[in-house]
Amino acid sequence: MSESSRWTMPEMAGILSNKIPQDELKPGDHIYSWRNAYLYAHHGIYVGDGMVIHFTRAAGQEIGTGTVLDRFIFSSSPSHPSGSPCPRCGDQSRTEGVISSCLECFLCGGELYLFKYGVSPGVFIAKTRGGTCTIAPSDPPEHVLHRAKFLLQNGFGVYNIFKNNCEDFAIYCKTGLLVFTNVSVGRSGQATSFLAATTAIVSSPLRFLTTGVSGLAAVGFGVYCVSRYVSDIGVRRDVMKIPVERLILCPGPLESEAATITDISKDKGS
């Protein structure tokens, strides 16, 4: 292995775990905590003084399908592990939208993890679970905090588990990037991983490329990795940087607003 292709010790440690002690948190960090036996993670922006700004729906409404699936993805809204209201946050179990919570309520009894930015393609592929890192670089902390605090006052559109969820919110705060097409998922690595896995499973023509379980598994894993990579916010082309102040100009999905801005930019350039 060449010197330039070797992974650093921090990269190697990051592949194993993104866990971080609370005393190492810095304002502007994108943090997350796993929920419901690692089924999914809830994301937010640490803003200092033990507080987190995050985007959520009320408990039991994260999917909002009205089916049994709603029982598996829940508790993004903060709740105190003891069952009594938090003395600092109060009862936020039925709150929704962009809210501010103390770190303990945000974690909801879970462990603390740091979302990584600017990772190498090799590290990104090695982190097979989506929603933990991105190839895209982060903006300076002051820009991240400005976006998070602005959206706390003005909202982040309508919650959608595939196109506008808590991870999408945190990634936008960190990068200022929005997807400007209505035909794909948003910025969330969790959503793209789910769709990548679905693609690998249902890509029936692939079964003719190999024989045997091990060969099929290798091909399927390759499809999964490629699908994740091309959907990452740091790689895909259907994104653009949009000032946070523009998000409140027009109601409706954020992707539609991005598309409008793109059309305006094209008209000015023609």
Secondary structure, 3 states (H helix, E strand, C coil): CCHHHCCCHHHHHHHHCCECCHHHCCCCCEEEEEECCCCEEEEEEEEECCEEEEEECCCCCCCCCCCHHHHCCCCCCCCCCCCCCECCCECCCCCCEEEEEEHHHHHCCCCCEECECCCCHHHHHHCCCCCCECCCCCCCHHHHHHHHHHHHHHCCCCCECCCECHHHHHHHHHHCEEECCCCCCCCCHHHHHHHHHHHHHHCHHHHHCCCCHHHHHHHHHHHHHHHHHHHCCCCCCCEEECCHHHHHCCCCCHHHHHHHHHHHHHHHHC
